Every structure is written in structure tokens, then in C-alpha cells.
Amino acid sequence: MCSLRAPASSQRRAVAEFQSAVRSRIQGSWLVPPGLEDRGDIKATVRISLTADGELAGRPKVVASNGPGYFNSSVVRAVEKAAPFPMPEGPTRYFQKLELNFSPDMVR
Amino acid sequence: MTRTLLLPLLTIALFAALARPAGAVLSIDITQGVRDPLPVALVPFSWEGEGQPPVEVSEVVRADLKRSGLFRLLDPAAFISRPHKQEEVQYKDFRLVGADALVVGRVRPGGGDRVDVRFRLFDVYAQEQVAGVRYRAPADGLRQVAHRIADTIHEELVGWSGAFASHMAYVLKEGKRYRLMVADADGANPRSVLTSQEPLLSPAWAPDGKHLAYVSFEQGRSMVYMQNLETGKRSTLAAFDGLNSAPEFSPDGEKLALSLSRDGNPELYVLDLASRELTRLTRHWAIDTEPTWGPEGEQLIFTSDRGGGPQLYRLPASGGDPERLTFEGDYNASPSWSPDGRWVAFLHGEDNRFAIGVKDLEKEGPLRTVTGRGPHESPSFAPNSHTILFATQATDGSGELATVSVDGNVHQRLQRQRGGDVREPAWSPLP
């Protein structure tokens, strides 16, 4: 049982590290529109597909949003500027389809 | 035995984790970003006529966008290409110089004294046009066209108009002479609409943007006038015994709130402009003055010293009990209610030191000051509810108009009057 847990937890760690790396790259490139910085009620979901090298395989797609057009534009630009993303070692298939949930919650 | 079974089991478990059910995706939440101005590439517009263009339209647009503080205008010297039309745009050229948005345009003679202006705004990453407008205007209307273009860009990129195409009215005092002035929102084209040897006070815009109400002492006492800015014609709105002061048009333009002392001490009244019927709103021994209307015209915020010192109160436009709004500091006066209803800006003082204060009417919480302490006065909200205009003094003592964003982040100085004093600015509605 112990030997079963080890790879699962290393897998979880790889996922967490990848999520954290993607999040930090996108957060560094997201120019949040003024006035919306603390609007946690505004949400946009963007789907992206990555190549095995971490490049965008196509245009980011806003699949759901309750925000204005300029908010949606800002999240798409953030993703495009953040790419390519650092891919983990080994099989990458699990990391190539991502759903990014944008919702600004920046403390004033 | 156990070991030999374990390896395939392990492999299956791992693959089960990796091979997600169809449609499932790895989800990542993004809640933090960067607070930086949006980088904009503005390609100087082409001029397709003889000699020099009457106005460098794109330079006026550039100055407006820069002044808002929300954009970073990239240096055109670094541009790889300089498109003027849609078909000339190479998006990658502008990604490479770090632009998020691209503005291009053309200016050319349009027959007679008219000039044709076309502009387009593109999202460099979405690779699509966001806005495009064509204007035809006389040469002397080109600055106004440029302000409208800047307003469109501002609204498309950040969600609200820059109010660049609006105007401001203010009182200029030079020696013993008072001038009522109207200028563009950037301070350009100042013109005098009235000159007087006696004080002029409290200009207020009608919602049509074509009439101003103000207080004049031309007759040796205070009277409220309304003046048509196109014809210069004016009429008397209030010439009651005592003080006639602080006029403010209701949002529908049908009423005027003002402060009159005809019944003893200054009280708030509402004057119906069509019927001339006067309704008294307050009854108190204290001074009640400086009314400012809420967006629906159902409420007013005003200044009263009924609590000992000047503080802000709110009451229904039909009359009723005032509710006190400000409790911090010993002086809160000169209120301006934002057109969207959310904010009230005012002069906030403590121990005779004054700053522009802002209170959020939709949230509980302390008032915020959005400027440092200084010789500030008369805050007036822009029609976009995001910017506040006020009068102040430069270090050399000359009068100056300045703006500050409602979050306190963007400060601009508009105009300095050497040897003159600028007072009581009022920001017009959007044209």
C-alpha cells in the first residue's frame, strides 16, 4: 500500500507544480482592467490546448464569462503573453488541456 | 507474487490517473494580476491633403489618452510598420513592440471646409477591430473629433468614457475683474462667456450642455441667472430678497435646486423651471446650502452646519428628514454627487487643512482623501463618474485646475492662470 501511495503523491505534486507555474506566469502577464481589480463577482473561463512543448495549440477560447468585452480581451491577452508554458518531465498529455478560471480578487 | 502483481496494478492506476474521462480538463484559478497601464500603439494619422493638416488629430488623441493615466503610449519611433488602413496592419509587428491595442487613422480634405477623419482601434492579440468610426467636421471642429476618438478608445479598452469631449466652466478672477469661462476638458479653447466687475460664482451646467446657471453680483446683490452658451442670451432664475445661491440643475433639467435666505436664513429650495413654482426643502436655523442631485433626481446631498460645523447630509428631493453622511473631520462641504450615484466628492478639512475627500455611498466605511492637503476647493465630478475636477493653487500662487481619479491614483494639472485665480470649476455633461 505504501508503494502505491508514493507514485500517486508524486503525480499530485507534479500537477500542483504545473498548476502553480502556469498560474504564476499568467498572473504576471494579466493587466487587470482598472476598476475590476477587486470584482470577484466577475468570472471568465478560458480553455486552452497546449502542444507537448507547452506552446498554445490554438487561440485561447473564452467559454463562459459574465464580464464585459474588455475583461474577456484582457484574459485572452494574458494567456497569449504567458505562453509557452513549462511542461513537466514525462508524459504531458494530462497537462495539455487546461481550463483557466479568471476572477480578479486583488486587495486594494 | 505480490510484487509481480503490484507492478501492472501500479501501471494501471497511473494510467487511470493520466487518462482522464473525455472532456475533463485540468483547472487553474487565476485571481491575481498586474495593475499597469495598458500599452497602446498609436500610429500618427496620415494627412492626405496639401501642406500641413489643420490639426494633428492623433496628437490630441495621444495627449488625452496619456492624461487619463490608464494607458502607456508606446514610442512611435520603435514601430516596425506604420499602417493607416486595416489592410496594412501586421499584428505581429505590434506584439513585438509590446502593444495590447493599436490605433490607426487617416485625415484628408473632405470637400469645402470639411475634413474627413477615419480611425480604427484593434486588439493586437485577438487580431480584430474593436472600433472604427468616420467623422466629417469643419477644420475648427477637429479637436472635438479627436476628443471623441479618444473617448471611444477609452470606453472600449477600460469600460468608461474618458469624458475628453466634455467641457468645463469656471470663474477666472484677474485683479478686480471676474470672467465666467468655458473651455474644453483638456483646458484648450478657453473662452469668456461673461465679464463682470462684481463677483461671479457657482457655475452649474444644464444637462443639455448648452446652458449654464450661475450666481452674479452684477446688480449689487446675489442673483441666479441662466445663460444660453450659443446665443449668449440669459434670463433671471432667482432674485429673491436675501441670498440667492448654489444653483444645481436636476438630472432631467426641469428643476433647479438652490439655497435662498428669503425666509430668514439659507434654506434649500427646488425651483420648477417651467412653472417657476418654488418648493422649500429644509427648515432649520442652520445654514443649508450647496445642493447636489442624485442620478435619479430623487435625492439631494447638501452642506449644513446644523451639527455645529459644516457636514454633508442627504434628503429626499421632495423634502423630509436629512440624514447625516459625514462624521470625520470638522469640515466636510462643497459636495459633488457622481452621475452614477456611487460616490460623493467634497472638500474635507481637519484643523484648517483641506483635501479632496470621497465617500462610497454603496459601502459602509470611512471617507478617503484622494489628494494631499492643499489650497484645494470645489470638487466637481466628470460625467464618467471616474474623475474629479477641482481648483487649486500652484506653488507660485497662481490658480490652477487639476483632476484626480476617484481611486486617487491618477493626478493631472490642467491649466494654470498666471496672475489670475481659477475658482469653482464645473464639469459639463458629455455632448
Interface residues (C-beta under 8 A of the other chain):
Chain A: S3 L4 P7 A8 Q11 V15 F18 Q19 V22 R23 I26 Q27 G28 S29 W30 L31 V32 P33 P34 G35 L36 E37 G40 R47 P68 G69 Y70 S73 V75 V76 R77 A78 E80 K81 P91 R93 Y94 F95 K97 L98 E99 L100 N101 F102 S103 P104 D105 M106
Chain B: L6 L9 L10 A13 L14 A17 L18 A19 R20 V25 L26 S27 I28 D29 I30 T31 Q32 G33 V34 R35 D36 L38 L70 D100 D123 V124 Y125 A126 V130 E156 L157 V158 G159 W160 H386 D407
